[in-house]
């Protein structure tokens, strides 16, 4: 997606913030103009491992993977950055190998075949591992990295300057979509499962339950968490300067569309 922005092939995208920051560091003229979802990274694995709440210590959970392989989406993804930072923090980066996969379904297949023993990725990947590979969530997203920017709406500066009305219409629809996810999850599950075709409504509902923080706002916590990723990206060598928040965000659009309090903590209306 970042490469497509660089080639002027796209003008707007849903994307995780770390890849966007890497692109901004390369000189790509894009800005995050809205939020969407927080806390979208989950650690999951086989039933041979103990996880939360049986173990509340993340180090003890990760240490179980010593000598084994963790499957993670592509390098520079938010999932890759989070697990790389955690393994470094706990001095486990020499004991646990990360393999980056281009597609999440390849990680599911690798778990099923025993080629990797755990996975770090989206709530949908975690639910797929539970449904199709007999696994479980080892550590929930709300505890792993609180308020992390699962994805945001990124736009090219050219579109922001010349297509303001279209951007505002799009963000209005985006906020309406997050409203449906929060307040009409059964309707959302029916629509999503019908569109995707290979998952049922229960799968979608389980995914929403795992990580229910949906809203279009750019909150102070969302922005502060993103700024923390800048420091991590520098430590990991993905970027070579400390990019400032104003280089990443343009909050003017979403403040106009959604001036009221954010809804991330509201969760979803499903038991």
N, C-alpha and C positions, 0 to 999 in steps of 0.2 A: 504493500500500500504506500509506504514512504517513497519507494522508487517510482511508483506511478505518479505521485505528487511531483516528484523531481522532473519527470518527463512531461508534465502538464497533461497527463492522460485522465486524471480525475480532479475534481474540484472540492469534493466533500467526502468524508469517510467516518465510520465508527472505528476507532483504533485505540489500543492501549497507549498510555502516555509515555512509557520508556522508549518505544520505537520512534514516537513523534519527537521526543527530546533528542534522540540520536540524529534524526533528520534535521532538526533545527541547528544542531551543532555543525552539520555538514553544509549549512547555508540555505536549506530549503525554507521558503517563506510561507509557513503555515502557522495557524493559531488554533488553540482549543477554545471553542466558543460555547460549549455546554458540557454538562456531565451526562450521566446516564445510569451508571451502576458502580457501586463501591464494594470492595472485598470480594473479588471474583477469582481468588486463587486458593486452591484446596490441595492438601496432601492426602492421597489415598493409596491403598495397597492391598495385598492379600491378607487373608484372615490369620495367617501365621504371625502377624504383627499385632502388638497391643497398641491401642491408640487412646485418644481422649474420649470419654472422661476417665477411663481406667488409669491412664497416665496423664498427668497434667503438665509434665515437664517436656517441652519441645525437644530439648537436647536428648533426653532419654528415648524419645520416639525416633528421632533421626538416627541415633547411635545404633538402633536395631538394623539399619541398612548398611552398616559398615561391611565392606567387602562385596557389596552388591551394586546394582545399577538402578538409578532413578531416571525414568523417562520424562522428558520435558519438551514442550513446544520450542519453536525455533530460537536461535540465539538472539538476544536483545529483546525478546518478548518479556512482558511483565512477570510471567511465571519463571522464566529463566533467570531474570535479575533477582527475584526474591529468593529462590532456592540457592543461587550462587552466593548471595550475601549471607544467608543463614549458615551454609556449610562453612564459609570462611569465618564467620563469627564464632562458631562452636569448634573451630579447628578440625572439622571433619572433611574438608575438601580434598585431603590426600587419601582418605579412607573410603569415600563414596564417589563413584563415577556418575557423571551426568551424560546422558545421550540425548541430543536434540533431534526431534522428529519434525518433519515438515507439516504433517497433518495429525490432528489429535486422534483420529481413528487408528492410525498406525501405533500409537501408544497403547490403546485398548487391545489391539491384536498382540502386541509385544507382552503385555501383562498376561493375556490369556495363554500365550505360548511359554511363559516363564522366562522370557528373554530379559525382562526388567522386573524388579520386585516391587517397585512403588512408582507413583506418578505424581507430578505436580502440574496442575492445569486448571481448567475451568470447572465450575460446578457441573456442567453437562458431562464432562469427561469423568468426574467422580461418580456421578449417577450411572453412567454407562458401565463403569467398572463394577459397581454394585449389582446392576441388573444383569450384565452379560458375562462377567468374569468372576462372580462370587466374591468380590472384594468388599472393602468398607472404607469409610472416611477415617483417616488417622488423626487429622487435626483440622478443625473447622476454620473457615475463612475469616470469621469475626475475630479470632484470636491470633491468627497467623501474622497479619500486618494490618492493624485497624485503620479503617478509612482509606485504604489504598484505592487509587483510581483505576478500577477494572477496565473501563473504557471511557472515552469522551468523544465529542463530535469535533472533528478537525476540519478546517476549511483553508483554502488557499487565500492569500491576502488579496489577490486580484478579484476573487469572488466577493470577499468582504467589502471591498471598495465599490464594486460596480453592481452588485446584485443584492443589496440590503433587504429589499422587500421579499425576494425569494427566500433568503436566509431566514427571515422572521417567520414566514409561512411554514417553512420546514421545521423550525424549532417549535412552533405551535403544535404541529402534528407529533413531533417527538415527545413533547410533554404529555400530550393526550395518550400516546402509546404507553408511557410509564405509568400513567393513571390506570389504564386498563390492567397492566401487570399487577399493580398493587391492589386494586379494588374489584377487579373482575377476573381473577386468575383462572377460573374455569373456562370463561370465554376465551381468554388468551391461550390456554392450553389446547382448546379445540382448534383455534386458528393456526397455532404454530404446528401442532401435530399433523393437521391436514396439509399444511404447506410443505413440511419436511418429508412426510410420507413414511419414513422408516421408524418413527417413534410414536408411541401412543400418548394419550393425554396424561396418564399417570406419570410417565417419564418427565413430561414438562413440569407438572406440579411438584414432583420431587426435586427437580432442579431449582425451581423458584423457592422451595422451602430451605434448601441448602444455603442460599445466599440471596435474601429477599430485599436488599437495599437498592431500590430503583427510584430515580428522580432525575430531572434535567438540570438541576441547579449546580452551580459551581460554588461550593461552600468553602469557608475558611479552612476546615479540616481537609477537604479534598485537595485544595491548593497546597496546604502545608505538607501533606503526605507526598504530593508530587515533587515538591522542592527537596524532600528527603531522598527521593529517587535520584535527583541530580547528583547528590553527594555520592550515592552508591555507584551510579554509572561512571563517575570519575574514578572511584577506587578500583572498579573492575576494568577500567581502561576503555570503556565504550565511547566516552567523550573526553575532550581535552581542555574544557573550561567550565566554570561554574555558571551555567545559564540561569538567568534571573526569571522570576515568576512572570514579569511583564512581557518577557520574550515568548513565553509559552501560552499565556492566556489573554483573551479579550472577553471580558465579562459583560460588556455593554449590551450585547444582544439578549442574553438570557435574563439579565436583570429587568429588561423591558418586558419580556415574555412571561417571566415567572418572578414577580417582585416579592411574593409572599415567602414565608418560612419554607425551608426545604422539607422533603418527605422521606428522606433516606431511612430515618429511624422508625417510620410508620410500619414497616414490614408489609406483608401481604395478608389479605383476608381469606386465609385458608387454614384449616386445622391440620 
